Amino acid sequence: IPKIRFWITLAKHNLPLQLDCISKESLQYFQPYRENHFPPHLQKILRTGNFTKLRHECTISELRLHNQFGETLIHVLCKSRWFPGIAEIVEWLLDDVHLPLNVRDIHGRSPLHVACMVPSAGFLMDGRVQESFALVRTLVARAPELLLFEDNHGQTPLDFVSFPDYGEWNEALKTDTPSYLSRIRRFLTNITTLQSCE
């Protein structure tokens, strides 16, 4: 089970296994909750799945909105992570539009929680499992600390990983955990420093 594998590694390095949704670390890390509504043309793009139109038919300010559930566009796109090219669109939103990953929806879930809720292997044929998992790897590579945070129900992203995805996750954790650990350690050091300055 990926969560157990990750916990064993964290414990060996004297790192916390998870962080409560109302912990000081959580409150300092995540942006304040917001909700708006996506404009009608953005909703239409999301309904039809023609995500490449996001680049051409939406303004930056529209792309930065949250929906009525506090979800950013990245949350919403993570629900469709099996669409071809979705990882590249999310990377564009992160790099060019500067959408943050330290955002929670109405349930206290980060985009990584949402991405882990959508199984990849069970839905995909023709070798697109790797492409679907590329989005998850992108999110974790950019913010591995998201693996530690609980949602409002006490669940971390790894709690949502489905059995068909265990193989992909175990392989990713085996190869990428050393870089995750250094980033998580740096994140915890920075948060501790901020807390001591208060």
C-alpha positions in Angstrom: 0.0 0.0 0.0 1.6 3.3 -1.1 0.6 5.2 2.1 2.3 2.6 4.4 5.4 2.6 2.2 5.6 6.4 2.4 4.9 6.4 6.2 7.7 4.0 6.8 10.1 6.2 4.9 8.9 9.3 6.8 9.3 7.6 10.2 12.8 6.5 9.3 13.7 10.1 8.7 11.9 11.4 11.8 9.4 13.4 9.8 5.7 13.7 10.6 3.4 11.1 9.0 0.7 13.6 8.3 -0.5 17.1 9.2 -3.9 17.9 10.5 -6.1 20.2 8.5 -6.2 22.7 11.3 -2.6 22.5 12.3 -0.4 25.6 12.4 1.5 24.2 9.4 -1.7 23.8 7.5 -3.1 27.2 8.3 0.2 28.9 7.3 0.7 26.9 4.2 -2.7 27.0 2.5 -4.3 30.1 1.1 -7.6 31.3 2.6 -10.7 29.5 1.3 -12.4 31.4 -1.6 -15.4 30.6 -3.8 -16.7 32.3 -6.9 -18.3 31.0 -10.1 -16.5 30.1 -13.3 -17.9 32.2 -16.2 -20.3 30.4 -18.6 -17.7 30.1 -21.4 -15.2 28.5 -19.0 -17.9 26.1 -17.7 -18.6 25.1 -21.3 -15.0 24.4 -22.0 -14.8 22.2 -18.9 -18.1 20.4 -19.8 -17.0 19.6 -23.4 -13.5 18.6 -22.4 -11.8 20.8 -25.1 -9.2 22.0 -22.6 -6.9 23.5 -25.2 -9.4 26.3 -25.5 -8.4 27.5 -22.0 -5.3 29.0 -23.6 -7.2 31.1 -26.2 -10.6 31.8 -24.9 -10.1 32.7 -21.2 -8.4 35.6 -19.5 -5.8 35.1 -16.8 -8.2 36.5 -14.2 -10.9 34.0 -15.3 -8.4 31.1 -15.1 -7.5 32.2 -11.5 -11.1 32.0 -10.2 -12.4 29.4 -7.9 -15.8 27.7 -8.4 -18.7 27.5 -5.9 -17.0 24.6 -4.2 -13.7 26.5 -3.7 -12.0 24.5 -6.4 -9.4 26.0 -8.7 -9.1 25.1 -12.3 -6.4 22.6 -11.3 -8.8 20.8 -8.9 -11.3 20.5 -11.8 -8.8 19.3 -14.3 -7.5 16.7 -11.9 -10.9 15.1 -12.1 -10.3 14.6 -15.8 -6.7 13.5 -15.6 -7.1 10.7 -18.1 -7.7 13.2 -21.0 -4.7 13.3 -23.4 -2.4 16.3 -22.7 -4.0 17.2 -19.4 -0.6 17.2 -17.6 0.8 19.8 -20.1 -2.3 22.0 -19.6 -1.8 21.9 -15.8 1.9 22.6 -16.2 1.0 25.7 -18.3 -1.5 26.8 -15.6 1.2 26.4 -13.0 4.0 28.0 -15.0 2.4 30.7 -17.0 -0.9 31.5 -15.2 0.8 30.9 -11.8 -2.1 29.0 -10.3 -1.1 27.8 -6.8 -1.2 24.3 -5.5 -1.5 25.3 -1.8 -5.3 25.7 -2.2 -8.1 23.7 -0.6 -11.7 23.2 -1.7 -14.8 23.1 0.5 -13.8 19.6 1.8 -10.2 20.8 2.6 -8.8 18.9 -0.3 -5.8 20.0 -2.3 -5.5 19.3 -6.1 -3.4 16.3 -5.2 -6.2 14.8 -3.1 -8.5 15.2 -6.1 -6.0 13.7 -8.6 -5.5 10.7 -6.3 -9.3 10.2 -6.1 -9.5 9.5 -9.8 -8.2 6.0 -10.6 -6.1 5.9 -13.8 -5.5 2.2 -14.4 -9.1 1.1 -14.3 -10.2 3.5 -17.0 -7.4 3.3 -19.5 -6.5 1.0 -22.2 -3.9 1.6 -24.9 -1.0 2.5 -22.6 -2.3 5.9 -21.4 -1.9 5.0 -17.8 1.6 6.6 -17.8 0.2 9.8 -19.4 -2.6 9.9 -16.7 -0.1 9.4 -13.9 2.1 12.1 -15.3 -0.3 14.7 -13.8 0.1 13.1 -10.4 3.8 13.1 -10.7 3.8 16.7 -11.8 1.8 17.8 -8.7 4.0 15.8 -6.3 7.2 16.9 -7.9 6.2 20.6 -7.4 4.7 20.3 -3.9 5.6 16.9 -2.2 4.5 18.4 1.1 0.9 18.0 -0.1 1.3 14.3 0.6 1.3 15.1 4.3 -1.8 17.2 4.6 -5.2 15.8 5.7 -8.5 17.0 4.3 -11.4 17.9 6.6 -12.1 14.2 7.2 -8.5 13.3 8.2 -7.5 11.8 4.9 -4.3 12.5 3.0 -4.0 12.2 -0.8 -2.5 8.7 -0.5 -5.7 7.5 1.3 -7.5 8.0 -2.0 -5.2 5.9 -4.1 -7.1 3.0 -5.6 -5.8 -0.6 -5.8 -5.2 -0.5 -9.6 -2.8 2.5 -9.1 -0.7 0.9 -6.4 1.9 -0.2 -8.8 2.4 3.3 -10.3 2.5 4.8 -6.9 4.9 2.3 -5.4 7.3 2.8 -8.4 7.1 6.6 -8.1 7.7 6.5 -4.3 10.6 4.1 -4.8 12.4 6.3 -7.3 11.3 9.8 -6.2 11.1 9.7 -2.4 14.7 11.0 -1.8 13.8 14.3 -3.6 10.4 14.4 -1.9 12.1 14.0 1.5 14.5 16.9 1.1 11.7 19.2 -0.1 9.4 18.1 2.8 12.2 18.7 5.3 12.9 22.2 3.8 9.2 22.9 3.9 8.9 21.9 7.6 12.0 24.0 8.4 10.6 27.0 6.7 7.2 26.7 8.5 8.9 26.2 11.9 11.0 29.3 11.2 7.8 31.3 10.4 6.1 30.0 13.6 9.1 31.0 15.8 9.0 34.6 14.3 5.4 35.1 15.3 
